[in-house]
């Protein structure tokens, strides 16, 4: 047996457990369960253990909605103007808790001769360290190692060691390998991760409805 590249990507998230609810976020598993259910019904056999419990059903539906939302919001981002994309990145980073203000970002973004750096953010509220940002709103083109090397060179020009490269597309394998081999701390955020972060931090999305799942509070009731 050999693990697939998809499997390696899943393990990078360090899931606490891999159960039916977790696997239902993947269309391949949903198709597998659907096919398996149809085969079981045709054979007139089946067990209740193969069915999702109510909470698992809700979680599976939630992940499906999140997946569809991520596809929709990424498509919207790809059609927006470069200036709007820069503002969106600023809003996201501020929501994520980085220091500074929109005014700080405004002076840094779009500056002539930025040498591949679109923004500079404070890593914390006090500005003890700075993080440099490069944002590329690309549709289908893959960001290669050449672009990453140019970004790292721009970091060295600023005597900086930390950077975040954000794109709406994806990074090539050589680009990811290059980042893993250098001493500089450079984080790559591709289109899928960008969409997930926008949803997680509530940028460009709004809550339609929310549900609370409750259970009996055993501490409230006296023991027999």
C-alpha positions as CSV (number, residue, x, y, z in Angstrom):
1,X,0.0,0.0,0.0
2,X,1.1,3.6,-0.7
3,X,-0.4,6.8,0.6
4,X,-1.6,9.2,-2.0
5,X,-0.7,12.9,-2.3
6,X,-4.3,13.7,-1.2
7,X,-3.7,11.6,1.9
8,X,-0.5,13.5,2.7
9,X,-2.4,16.8,2.4
10,X,-5.1,15.6,4.8
11,X,-2.5,14.6,7.4
12,X,-0.9,18.0,7.3
13,X,-4.0,19.3,9.1
14,X,-3.4,16.9,12.0
15,X,-7.0,15.7,12.4
16,X,-7.9,14.4,15.9
17,X,-9.7,11.5,14.4
18,X,-10.8,10.2,11.0
19,X,-14.4,9.1,11.2
20,X,-17.4,9.1,8.9
21,X,-18.1,12.8,9.7
22,X,-14.6,13.8,8.7
23,X,-14.6,11.7,5.6
24,X,-17.9,13.1,4.4
25,X,-16.1,16.4,3.4
26,X,-14.6,14.5,0.5
27,X,-16.8,13.9,-2.6
28,X,-15.1,10.5,-3.2
29,X,-16.3,9.2,0.1
30,X,-19.8,10.5,-0.4
31,X,-19.9,8.8,-3.7
32,X,-18.6,5.6,-2.2
33,X,-21.2,5.6,0.6
34,X,-24.0,6.4,-2.0
35,X,-22.9,3.4,-4.1
36,X,-22.6,1.2,-1.1
37,X,-26.0,2.1,0.1
38,X,-27.6,1.4,-3.3
39,X,-25.9,-2.0,-3.4
40,X,-27.1,-2.8,0.1
41,X,-30.6,-1.8,-0.7
42,X,-30.6,-3.9,-3.9
43,X,-29.4,-6.9,-1.9
44,X,-32.1,-6.1,0.8
45,X,-29.4,-6.2,3.5
46,X,-27.8,-3.6,5.7
47,X,-27.1,-2.7,9.3
48,X,-27.8,0.4,11.3
49,X,-24.0,0.8,11.9
50,X,-23.6,1.9,8.3
51,X,-25.9,4.9,8.7
52,X,-24.7,8.3,10.0
53,X,-26.2,9.3,13.4
54,X,-28.1,12.7,13.4
55,X,-25.0,14.7,14.5
56,X,-22.8,13.1,11.9
57,X,-25.5,13.9,9.3
58,X,-25.5,17.6,10.3
59,X,-21.7,17.7,10.3
60,X,-21.6,16.1,6.8
61,X,-24.1,18.6,5.5
62,X,-22.2,21.4,7.1
63,X,-18.9,20.4,5.4
64,X,-20.7,20.1,2.1
65,X,-22.1,23.6,2.4
66,X,-18.7,24.9,3.4
67,X,-17.1,23.3,0.4
68,X,-19.6,24.8,-2.0
69,X,-19.3,28.2,-0.3
70,X,-15.5,28.0,-0.7
71,X,-15.8,27.4,-4.4
72,X,-18.2,30.3,-4.8
73,X,-16.2,32.8,-2.8
74,X,-13.0,31.9,-4.6
75,X,-14.7,32.4,-8.0
76,X,-15.9,35.9,-6.8
77,X,-12.4,36.8,-5.6
78,X,-10.9,35.8,-9.0
79,X,-13.2,38.2,-10.8
80,X,-12.5,41.3,-8.6
81,X,-10.1,44.0,-9.4
82,X,-6.5,43.9,-8.1
83,X,-7.1,46.9,-5.8
84,X,-10.2,45.1,-4.3
85,X,-8.1,41.9,-3.9
86,X,-5.5,43.8,-2.0
87,X,-8.2,45.3,0.3
88,X,-9.6,41.8,0.9
89,X,-6.2,40.5,1.9
90,X,-5.9,43.4,4.3
91,X,-9.3,42.8,5.9
92,X,-8.4,39.1,6.3
93,X,-5.1,39.7,8.0
94,X,-6.6,42.3,10.3
95,X,-9.3,39.8,11.2
96,X,-6.7,37.1,11.9
97,X,-5.2,39.3,14.6
98,X,-2.2,40.9,13.1
99,X,-1.2,44.3,14.4
100,X,-1.3,47.6,12.7
101,X,-4.2,49.3,11.1
102,X,-5.7,49.9,7.7
103,X,-3.8,53.1,7.5
104,X,-0.5,51.2,8.0
105,X,-1.5,48.9,5.1
106,X,-2.6,51.7,2.9
107,X,0.9,53.2,2.9
108,X,2.5,49.9,2.1
109,X,0.2,48.4,-0.6
110,X,0.7,49.4,-4.3
111,X,3.8,51.5,-3.6
112,X,5.9,52.0,-6.7
113,X,9.0,49.9,-6.8
114,X,7.9,47.6,-4.1
115,X,10.1,44.9,-5.5
116,X,7.5,42.2,-5.2
117,X,6.2,43.2,-1.8
118,X,2.6,44.3,-1.7
119,X,2.2,45.0,2.1
120,X,4.0,45.0,5.4
121,X,2.2,44.0,8.5
122,X,3.0,44.0,12.2
123,X,3.2,40.4,13.5
124,X,1.8,41.7,16.8
125,X,0.1,44.8,18.2
126,X,3.4,46.3,19.4
127,X,5.2,45.7,16.1
128,X,8.0,43.7,17.5
129,X,8.5,42.0,14.2
130,X,7.3,42.6,10.6
131,X,5.8,40.2,8.1
132,X,6.0,41.0,4.3
133,X,3.1,40.1,2.0
134,X,2.9,39.3,-1.7
135,X,-0.6,38.8,-3.2
136,X,-1.2,37.5,-6.7
137,X,-4.8,37.3,-8.0
138,X,-4.3,34.7,-10.7
139,X,-7.0,32.6,-12.3
140,X,-5.5,29.4,-13.5
141,X,-1.7,30.1,-13.7
142,X,0.3,28.2,-11.1
143,X,2.8,30.1,-9.0
144,X,6.2,28.6,-9.7
145,X,9.5,28.6,-7.9
146,X,10.7,31.6,-9.9
147,X,8.1,33.9,-8.4
148,X,8.8,32.5,-4.9
149,X,12.5,33.1,-5.3
150,X,11.9,36.6,-6.4
151,X,9.8,37.2,-3.3
152,X,12.5,35.8,-1.0
153,X,15.0,38.0,-2.8
154,X,12.7,41.0,-2.0
155,X,12.6,39.9,1.6
156,X,16.4,39.9,1.8
157,X,16.5,43.3,0.2
158,X,14.4,44.5,3.2
159,X,16.5,42.5,5.6
160,X,13.4,40.5,6.5
161,X,13.1,36.8,7.3
162,X,9.3,36.3,7.4
163,X,6.8,36.5,4.5
164,X,3.4,35.3,3.4
165,X,2.7,34.6,-0.3
166,X,-1.0,34.6,-1.1
167,X,-2.5,33.5,-4.4
168,X,-6.0,32.7,-5.8
169,X,-4.5,29.8,-7.8
170,X,-2.0,27.2,-6.7
171,X,1.7,26.6,-6.1
172,X,3.8,24.2,-8.1
173,X,5.6,21.4,-6.3
174,X,9.0,22.9,-7.0
175,X,7.8,26.2,-5.4
176,X,6.6,24.3,-2.3
177,X,9.8,22.3,-2.1
178,X,11.9,25.5,-2.4
179,X,10.1,27.1,0.6
180,X,10.8,23.9,2.6
181,X,14.5,24.1,1.9
182,X,15.2,27.7,2.8
183,X,15.9,29.1,6.3
184,X,13.5,32.0,5.8
185,X,10.0,31.6,7.2
186,X,7.7,31.9,4.1
187,X,4.1,30.7,4.3
188,X,2.3,29.8,1.1
189,X,-1.5,30.3,1.0
190,X,-3.2,28.9,-2.2
191,X,-6.7,29.6,-3.4
192,X,-8.3,26.8,-1.5
193,X,-6.8,27.8,1.8
194,X,-7.6,31.5,1.1
195,X,-11.2,30.6,0.6
196,X,-11.3,28.6,3.9
197,X,-9.7,31.4,5.8
198,X,-12.2,34.0,4.4
199,X,-15.0,31.8,5.6
200,X,-13.4,31.0,9.0
201,X,-12.8,34.7,9.8
202,X,-16.0,36.0,8.3
203,X,-14.6,38.1,5.4
204,X,-16.9,38.4,2.4
205,X,-19.4,36.1,3.9
206,X,-22.4,36.4,6.3
207,X,-24.2,34.0,8.6
208,X,-27.5,32.8,7.2
209,X,-28.6,30.5,10.1
210,X,-26.9,28.8,13.1
211,X,-27.9,25.7,15.1
212,X,-26.9,24.7,18.6
213,X,-26.6,21.0,19.5
214,X,-27.3,20.5,23.2
215,X,-27.1,17.6,25.6
216,X,-28.3,16.9,29.1
217,X,-26.2,18.6,31.7
218,X,-25.5,15.7,34.1
219,X,-24.1,18.1,36.7
220,X,-27.4,20.0,37.0
221,X,-29.5,17.0,38.0
222,X,-29.0,15.4,41.4
223,X,-27.8,11.8,41.6
224,X,-30.3,9.1,42.5
